[in-house]
Amino acid sequence: MRQTQEPVITIRPGTLADAAVLAEFAAATFRAAFGHENRPDDMALHLSRSYGVAQQSAELADPAITTLLAEDVDRLAGYAQVRPGAPPPCVAASGSLELWRFYVGQAWHGRGVAQTLMAATLTAARARGARTLWLGVWERNPRAQAFYRKVGFERVGGQTFFVGTDAQTDHVMALPLGGSE
């Protein structure tokens, strides 16, 4: 019987040099998570708009977006992106940041990578002065919802998210981070 070695995870900020690897990983993890529940044309449209090398390069170069990469030795295992922006009305705008993307590759599910990446994400959000971290998670993604609840997020409302041309409902979840003005 083959033993599965525990991952040795390091977290680091993404750089422009990571754009191609991140684009490929991001598209693959989104497709793996949601491809089976979406029309192929909508999935293809969403992936082309969200995860190309040019898009990832722009995001990595944007100082307003914090991109963290979780690596297992020299392989990308997950990533998170935090950004400012107008939150939905159910989230207080003052001091809030959005956990825009948070994905872990299937090979690393259940191996502590998500917890390690989330801890680093919360640290990064606090370092940016955030008092609240919020996110949207698909209403049909109970595994992710359970993970977010486990780390302290609570459902505070909903919003629309488009996959291609398909309007879907996301639960909005928020986590108070504390902090001062």
N, C-alpha and C positions, 0 to 999 in steps of 0.2 A: 504494500500500500504506500502510495506516494504521500509524503507529508507536505503540507502547505506551510511555507516559511512565513513568519509574521513580517508584515511590511516594516521597513525602516523609513518612516515618513519625515521629510523635511518640508517646511513651508517657506516660500520666498516670494518676493514681489515679481510679477511678470515684467518682462522687458520686450522691446521691439523685436529682439532676436527670437522671441518665443511665438511670434505671430502665426507662422505656418503650422507649428505643432498644436498650438491652442485652437486654431480654426478647425483643424481635422478632429481633434479630441472633442471640442464643443459640439460640432455637428453630429459626431458619432454618439455622444452621450444623450443629446436631445432626441435623436432618432431612436435610440434604444429605449428611452423612457416613454416616448409618446407616439412613435411611428405606427404601432399596431392599432392605435385608437383614432388615427386621423387619416383623411383621404391622402393618397400619395401626391396629388397635385398641390394640395395645401401644404403638406410637409416640405415638398421640394421648394415651394415659394418661400416659406418661412426660413428654411436653411440658407437659401441663396441670399436673402436679405439680412440675415443675422450673423452668419458664421464664416464669411469668406476671409481670406488673408488680408484684404484691404480693410475690411470692417474691424478685424481683430487688431490690426496695426493702429488704426485710428483710436480704438479704445485703449490700447496699451500706451499710446502717446498722450492721451488726455489726462492732465494732472487732476481732474475732478473725479476720475474713476480709479479706485484702488482694485487692482487685480492681484490675487494671491494664488500661487500654484502649489499644489501638494504633489510632491514627487516621492516615489518609492525607488530609491537608489537613483537611477537615471531615467525612469519612466514616469510620465505624467499620470497621476492617479486621480486627481480632482482639481477643481478650481472654484474660486468665488470672486464675485465682483460686487463692489459696493459703490453707490453713486448718490449724489444729491439730486434733488428735483422735487417737483410739487407732488406730495403724496395725495392719495385719495382723501376725501373729506372725513373718513373715519379715523384718520391718523393726524395727530397734531403736527402741523408743519414746522413749528419752531424746534430746532435741534434734531430733526429726523434725517436719517439716511436710509436709502433703499438697499436691501440685500437683493440685488438685481438678478444675479445668477449664482447658483450653488449646485454643483454637480460632482459626483464621484463615479468613476468608471465601475461597471458591473463587477469586474474582477476584484475590486476592493470593497464591495458591499459587505457589511457585517464584520469588518476587520479593524474598526476603530478609526478609519481615515476620516470619516465625516465628523466625528467628535473633535479630532485634532484640528481639522480645517476650520470648524466652527469656532473653536476657542481662539484661533488666530484671527478669524474674521471679527469676532467681538472685540478683541484687543485693538485691532486696526480701526474699527468704528469708534471706539472710545478715544483713541489717540487723535481722531479727527474732530473730537468734541461732540459726537452724537449723544443725545440723551435717549433717543428711541431708534431702534432698528426695525424696519418693517419689510414685508415681502408679500408677493402674490404667489399662491400655490394652487394648481389646478384642483378644482373640486373633485375630480376623479383620480386623485393621486393620494390615497390614504397612507401609503408608506412614508412619503415625504411629510405629510401633515403630522403623523405620529412622531417623526423625528423632531420636527420643529417644536411640537408641544413638549417633548422630553427635555429640550434645552431651554424651555421657558416662554416660548412664543404663545400668544393667545389670539384666537380669532376675534377680529374687531369689525369685520365687514366683508365687502366683496367688490370686485371690479371686473371689467371685461378685458380679455386678452385675446388677440387674434393669432391664430396659426394659419398663415396664408390668408384666405378670405373667410375662414370659419371663426365666428365670434364665440368665445368660450368664457365660462365663469371661473374666476380665480377667487379663492378665499384670501382675504387680506389678513395677515397675522402680524402682530407687533410685539416687541420685547423692550420694556423699559431698561435703559442702561445706567440710569442714574447720572451723576455728573452735575456740574454747576455751570452758571452763565460764564 
